[in-house]
Amino acid sequence: MRYRFVRAFIVEGLFARAVQEIVLLDQPGEGRKFVLTSAPDSFLADADISAARGAILGSRITVADAPPPPPLAPINVILERIRLQRKTRLDGRMVLVCQFEGTTDAMTRFAQGTEGHESLILGQAEIDKITGKDEKDIDRAVASLFVADASVVRCESLAQSLTLIGADGSERVVQLFDMSLSMVSRRAIDAEKEAEFKSRFARCFNSNRDLKTVTRLLSDSLLAEGNKLRGFLAAWTSLEIFIKKFSTKVPMPPDDERRKVPALINWFNSLCEELGVENQAAKASTFEKVKTIREQVFHYGEDMDDSAFPIEDTQNLVRAFLEKIG
């Protein structure tokens, strides 16, 4: 079965004063094309359909005791709103469009009973089987922008679409089935929680420790959302700064067995003891695993799958230290 896959990124640093489109690379034999454009609507037609249908599906989710949602606008109205919102968001910035066409064995036919131009709901794992081979080309394209012009400072994900094309030419825009929601959880403060909250705040504030950089990096990691590499690097940097800043670095005799262990591990272990962190052996084991992955990325330049980054483990180590401040 054939497919068409499109990913688009807002390019921060490049501005178009008029409608502009630059074909950066067109390799039909390889089934890929990269375009820099100020008017991405024609490339993102399928992505807009997917977003509109996602809005319609989302409107059908009801919550007990909640008032019913307002009537949904027709799909053409929703599509127009999506395009207007994108134009406002772009604010004259250029868009990198990565377009791929190829064949896949992950799916051989559409489910019976579907009609032309309907959506097809797939899970992320199923989508990855189809588009996985194109992801490295996308990474290369984004990296190449930074090489092409020093004005480029960031590429921000804008939209994507996957369209499957049947033997008869009929098309299905794939709709991602994902029950997880991207949001920041919010917690109410009851009387018991209020007492704990006030106690921790006072203890940390009165400790007079400078935690600005540590907590700012932890926040960056917690809010990194889909950018797993950024989330891991921010969490690790927060953890490493905390260790180096607050651990007691006692000089060791030349024959001390601890010299056989990397200094950062010794500092981590001593800080756990000084602060009275619970489950120190388990946390030391976790730290060594996190440190190993950090070295694979930083020291050896290994490319890793997003799922390999121990983001939550790293964040939890930072929180374990923060809880003991004071």
C-alpha positions, 0 to 999 in steps of 0.5 A, a space after each residue: 500500500 502507498 502512503 503520503 507522510 508530511 511533517 511541518 516545522 515553524 522555522 524561528 529566525 527566518 521571515 518572509 515579507 511576501 509569499 515565498 516558496 523555496 524547494 530545498 531538495 526534491 528527490 522523487 526517486 527517493 520519495 522525499 521533498 523538502 520545502 521552505 514556505 511562507 504559505 503551507 496551507 496546500 501542504 497541510 490539507 490532510 493535517 487540517 482534516 485530521 485536526 478537524 476530525 480530531 476536534 469532532 471526535 473530542 467533542 463527543 467525549 462527555 464528562 459526568 455531571 458536566 454541561 453538554 458542549 456547545 453545538 459543533 460547527 460544520 467541518 468546513 468552518 472548523 477547517 477555516 478556523 484552523 488555517 486562520 489560527 495557523 496564519 496568526 501563529 506563524 506571524 510571517 515566519 517560514 515553515 519547513 515542510 518534509 514530504 514523503 511518499 512510499 509503500 508500506 507492508 504494515 497495512 495491506 488493505 483498508 477495512 471493509 465498509 469504509 468509503 473514499 476520503 474517510 479517516 482511518 484510526 490507528 495507534 501511534 505504534 502502527 503509525 511508527 511502523 509506516 513512517 519510522 524510516 522517514 524520521 531520520 530524514 526529518 532529523 537530517 533536514 532540521 539539522 541541515 537548516 541550522 547549517 544552511 543559515 545562521 539566522 535559524 535558532 529553533 524548529 518548532 513542530 507545527 503539524 503532521 499527517 499520514 495518508 494511506 492510498 489504496 490500490 484504487 487510488 482512494 485515500 484515507 487520512 489517518 487519525 491518531 488514536 491516543 487516549 493520553 492527554 497532554 496537560 499539566 495536572 493540577 492538585 487541590 490543597 486541602 487542610 492536611 496538604 496545606 500544613 505540609 505545603 507551608 512546612 516545606 515552603 518555610 523549611 526550604 525558604 529558611 535554608 537560604 539555599 540558591 535553587 534558582 537554576 536547579 528548579 528552573 531546569 527541572 521546570 523546563 524538563 517537566 514542561 518539555 512535553 514531546 521533546 524527550 531529549 530536551 526533557 532529559 538534558 534539562 533534568 540531568 543538568 538540574 541534577 548534576 548542578 544540585 550534586 556539585 553545588 551542595 555535596 561535601 567534597 572531602 579530600 580522599 587519601 591516595 589509597 582510598 578505594 573510593 577513588 576507583 569510583 567516578 567523582 560524581 557518583 561519590 558526590 551523589 552518594 555522600 549527598 544522599 547520606 548528608 541529606 538523609 535521602 530514603 532508599 539510598 541503595 536503590 537511588 544510587 543504582 538509578 543514578 548510575 543507570 541515568 549517568 550511563 545514558 547521559 555519557 552515551 549521549 554526551 561523551 560518545 554522541 550516540 543516537 538514542 530512541 526517545 523511549 530510552 531517555 530516563 526522564 522521570 527517573 532523573 526528575 525523581 532524583 532531583 525531587 528526592 533531594 529537594 524534599 530534604 532541603 532545609 
